[in-house]
């Protein structure tokens, strides 16, 4: 039994943590917010230099050819550090192309994304598409798309987008260069990670894979998002535990009171359940296992639960100061909403989990 | 990452599988009806003796005490294969899971040598005499007293929640031997013969209807000093050994307990006012919640197995198991009974609903036994997250000076 990250992934996890502890974190996120920036350009240059956008890109296309384990630990480290750079969006676009791209599309886009020359993102939400599996109202007609996608994570920074379009079998993908595309900033609850409204007007686009590919991509991205959420929850919990060990009320450190201590224990419990499912999702992705549908859904749902509880109760346990603009609680509280909203809701994924279980039961009947 | 056995584990598993297939007999299928207590005891003894003769008991214990000297992974492999059957379990969990390890860790070797082999064979059943009416979670507040008289100790007091005391031959009992020391420092542990003069066992009926545990009254019960476990005054430290083993023994989900599949199965047969139950969002959410908790614990345990398989110590995440399992069991059962409306109330022997009703009743006890939900949260908060311990106004005062509230 070896239900654990690979040794290489663990090494990368430590290195990423060390780098981001020094170079990112709430103060860096706050600066981007205060200065009205869409990302931290200097940090992005360093992240590119670390090779992280290249992690999953095959060596043949200028990448490091790493696996799901490594992608997951990077997502976790990014989640923990709140690093204001479009790495996860770019990694998502890379996964889409790896999964569904033609050789020509891979050859064209992967090297650019690996080197940081191109910044990617996924644009699925907009119009009537309330969930990732609802039919989008954009279509790929001829070689172009027209219509609106909003909110698109990192849509102000990205240079290429994976856009969902309607197809006979459900949402499918198109790859669209954002050169010349009109973009508007969309105000969201997350003041660090920007979102945009993208206006496509007969914008050149190429079909990317099938409807089945989109479904599978959402599962892989659900696993990545689960690891990101885990990192974010861990950071919020660690901050709150530190506060509870320090703050005094009624002559005692507040961490001594069961009302406080038990909430922190519950944060830990939810996070460890989520971690188990996130590992399972990572395994299923890496092994190409049929269980991915069920594992990815469970990873997403459990990680959303952990992050929601942790982010909300972190504010609570800090008392009044947790509710101030100056305190860092807001970053986790807001990021929780961003992660929860950007890939389909908890309810959507809980339903997908049950569907996967029903399918499995039918198959073994 | 993989879920495969190492070659050694796979080898052992093959052996175990073959032995079980050849020896489990009728236990390969579920029993037609639950066994009456005496039948359960007889069957348990017979199965234990069989396992003993084949070398499948005390798997991780040192050979010197009659064990197999193998690794935790071997024990786990055996447990996994045995759980696929319906053999009687539970009679020896406390004795072999908790009491006997305490005996061979802290007891006089000559005395241990008299008891350990018979316990391993299943000839003796052991119980753990810790909790008292005044002291459950607060074990260090116990009052049962042991007073030295020549070579013997004389025990007076009362224990409670003693599982299987009514079928036990021996027990380990923690007593107060120094009333002038602060509570944790005045305790000592002993082996006691459950058939000794002065011991009276009275069954307690559980809310769930059964009667697996007891009150045990001690009136001038004599125990030789050779049967002391650890030094005088070391009873707290010795108890911690026992409790550490208890967490391992009680932790997992009871075998064959209903899970999300049972909920799905029950829901599949129900038509609600707004359509088939399986098409309702609230039902689907609840199935998802149950899966996440139960499978999350299973996956967490696999992380522990991975560590053990490498010879490493499992991480602290294992501490979440019981606290999640017990409440999940209660919540799921409650939901399923709600969904079943009036039928959820009526008990129909052999039905899925009956399993859920049993689960509903039993889970209330499971949230308390082997560390309450609240104590377990304290343990997570304090030992894993490093938060300060609860305020203990009675910790350093001599026990005899503590004023009752």
Interface residues (C-beta under 8 A of the other chain):
Chain A: X1 X2 X3 X4 X5 X6 X69 X241 X244 X245 X252 X253 X255 X256 X258 X260 X261 X262 X264 X265 X266 X268 X269 X272 X273 X274 X275 X276 X277 X279 X280 X282 X283 X286 X287 X297 X298 X301 X302 X305 X347 X350 X351 X353 X354 X357 X358 X361
Chain B: X1 X2 X3 X4 X5 X9 X260 X261 X264 X278 X281 X284 X285 X287 X288 X289 X291 X292 X293 X295 X296 X297 X299 X300 X302 X303 X305 X306 X307 X309 X310 X317 X320 X323 X324 X374 X376 X377 X378 X380 X381 X382 X384 X385 X386 X387 X388 X389 X390 X391
